[in-house]
Amino acid sequence: MSGSIPSRVIENAKSRDLRVTLRIGKEGLSDPVLLELKDQLDSKRLVKLKINKGVVSERSARSTIISEIEESTGSTSVFTRGNIAVFWKE
């Protein structure tokens, strides 16, 4: 899938200059969080999200949340590291 993502998008996603604009808190992945993420993706196309510590502790649970976000928003996870994920929408 990374073959269809432009290299400039991947470079921007890995940049430390890209700020976290949305956090998933103790309530987990809720409808308001998904709506906000959709709005941000419509205006920015590249959104950095952080899953707060304590929400999930296992890597598989983070992967599940990221997959749910991709399906719900029609976006692609471009970069993940720990509790940070960057989503891109064409």
Summary of the structure (lengths in Angstrom):
residues: 90
radius of gyration: 12.2
end to end distance: 13.4
largest distance: 34.5
contacts: 230
relative contact order: 0.22
helix: 44%
strand: 27%
